[in-house]
């Protein structure tokens, strides 16, 4: 699960630790699907395509836009790795807070953004009796999108 942090003509962006489980998996297989679900509205969007890393400049800009506490946590946390206990992590955050008090927290070496470049986008809308609407957009090599209705 990721927190979507931007959508533009280049794709759908999110940020994480590159050494986390998802980072390691994306390094091995740089493809992903994102599902955005709104149960109360009966709507869902599924985006699939290759994943590319965002630039260091984009990652740095986003990182420094976060609250300082979140920056320190990202710097302290070896995401998805086993740690001895919570106290160890909290002590590391406290030490980093003292080190960077009044200074800019550096972008962690193994942290940054990814972008899912959509090759397909599917819109799903709930309908009674399972006759849901499913519309799929598929990016075409020459530009533009092919639009198809799928059976529910």
N, C-alpha and C positions, 0 to 999 in steps of 0.2 A: 504494500500500500504506500502510495506517495501523496504528497500534498502538491497539487497542481499549482505552479507558480508562474503562469504566463502562457498566453496563447497568441500567436501572431501568424503571419503568412509563412513563417519557417517551420511552425509546428507547435507542439505542446511541451512546455518546459517544467522541469522539477529539479531539485537539488538534493544531494546526499553525499555520504562518505563513499569514495570510490573503492575502499577496501571492505565495505559492508558486503553482506551476502548478495544483495541485489547488484552492487557494483561489480563484484566478481563474476556473477552470472551474465551481466551485460557485456563484460569484457570477453567472455567466452562466446556469447551469442548475442550480438548487438541488434536484437529485434524485441519489440514489446507490444503489448496491447493494453490500453487504458480503458477502464469502464467507469463512466460517471452515471450514477443512478440516483434518481429522485423518486422514492417510493410513493410519497404523498401525491405527486403529480402523475404517477404512472408513466414516467419517461426514463429513457436510458440512451446514452451515446457511447458507442464503442469505437475507439481509434486504434488502428494497427499500422505498424510500419517499422522501418529501421530506426535505430537510436544512434545519435551522435552526441559527443560531448560539446557543451557550450564553451565559448572562449574563456580564457582566464580572466579577461576584462569583465565579461558578463558575470562570471562567478564571483569575482571580487566585489563588483558593484552590488550584487544581491546580498552577499555575505555582510557587507558593512551597512546595509539598510536594515538588517535584523537587530533586535534588541541586544545589547552588550551581553546579557546573561545567556542568550542563545548562541552568540558567537563563542563565548567561553565554553559552553557545553559541547559545541561541535569540536572545539580544539582539544578538549579533555577526553572525549569519548572515543574509544576504539570500537565504533559501532559494530554490532553483531558478534563481537568477541567475548569470550568468557572473562568475567572479572571476579576477584575474590569476594567482594561485598560492596554494598552501596557506599559505605563510609570511604572506601578507597577512591571512588569516583568523586564524591563530594569534597574530599581533601584536595584532590587534583584541581578541581574547579576553584576552590578557595586560593590555592597557591597561584594559579594563573591570574585570578582577579587581582591579587597583590602585585604580581609581576607587571601587569598591564594597566594598573590604576592610572587613569589620566592619559593613557597612550592608546594608539590604535591596536586592536587585536589583529594579528596577522591571519591571513587566509590559511587554513590548514593545508598542508601539501597534498593530502589525499582526499580533498573535499571539493565539490563543484557541481556544475549543472549538466544535465542531459536534456536532449530534446528528442521527442518522438516525432519523426517526419511522417505524416500520415500518407499511406498508400490506399487505405480504405477507411471510411467513416460510415458507421451504420447508426441510423436513428431508429429507435424502437418506441412505440407508443402502445400502452395497454388498451385493449378492447375486450369487451365481454365475450364469453364463450371461447377464449383463447384465439380469437381471430385478430390478433395484434397486428398493427401496422409495422412493417420493417422496410426501411428505405436505405439502400447501400449506395454510397458514392465511391467510385474507384478512380484513382488518379490515372490519367492516360499519358503515355510516353511523350506525345506531341503537345501536351498541355490540356487543361480542362479536365472535366470529370464525367465519367459514365454514370448514369443514375439508373438503378434497377430496383424493382419491388421484389422482395423475398417473401416466400410463404412463411407463415408463423411457425 
